Amino acid sequence: MSEILSENEFKSAAVRQARLLDHLREEVFADAQKLKDVLGVSIATVRRDLNELETRGLLKRMHGGAALINQTTRDYTTPVREVTNAEEKARIGAAAAELIVEGDAVMIDSGTTSLQAAKRLAGRQSLTFVTNGTDTLAQLVAGGARSLHFIGGEYIDLNHSLGGPMAVDAVRRFSVDRAILSVTAVDLDRGLIATLNPQIGAVQQAMIEVARTVIVVADHSKFQRSALSVIAPLRDIDHIVTNEETRPLTRSLPGDLRSKFIFV
């Protein structure tokens, strides 16, 4: 984030705002002038982005700049999440895919990191897939998946998923070998995984219930924060695949919890 980038590289508000949030994670607080220099855009553009991100509940405006909010009350829209920590998500998705055994039935949710795992699994013809994510469904179909089940329910635009009671009931009709889940927050202090939307959380709880092995995929930005809707305790998760930047945060955890982490 230290290099100065041209304004042409940030014509997309989603990309620009993702970079802005990445910088805030590194600095905790950043003044508007520094953000202007880092992004290579006008101060008016920075202020407009800060106002929009504050409206979404993703940061707090402070005198001269902004700081992140640890309690996540609203998530980024899908276009922003797709470009946030994209390289890390690709590595995490690839590592999660390596945990899948030929012949498995795999349930994959709608998160952007889960989508990276789906991209790598779609062509494996021995696998059976179940998903509630419209983007995940499209990726699996495009990748050549032959055995595929789609969960119905209420459409949730936030993460392009199907949720609510109908989706929960549909998930519970399956029994799968592995479930791959993206989350909004991995709260290490309280030993929980969480999301911001109870409808999304209820579906993920059901996915955990019906899976023999549960794989959570989360880049470092999902740690050191919490979210409204608790999904499950970390002890109910078999593997947590994340990037190396997360490793220092896990050193004080009990050994049984540390052993669940896979760093890539």
ABEGO torsion letter per residue (X at the ends): XABBBBAAAAABAAAAAAAAAAAAAAAGBBBAAAAAAAAGBBAAAAAAAAAAAAAAGABBBBBGBBBBBABBABBBBAAAAAABGAAAAAAAAAAAAAABBBGBBBBBBABAAAAAAAAAAAABAABBBBBABAAAAAAAAAAGBABBBBBBEBBBAAAGBBBEAAAAAAAAABBBABBBBBBABBBAAAGBBBBABAAAAAAAAAAAAABABBBBBBBAAABGBBBABBABBAAABABBBBBAAAAAAAAABBAAAAAABBBX
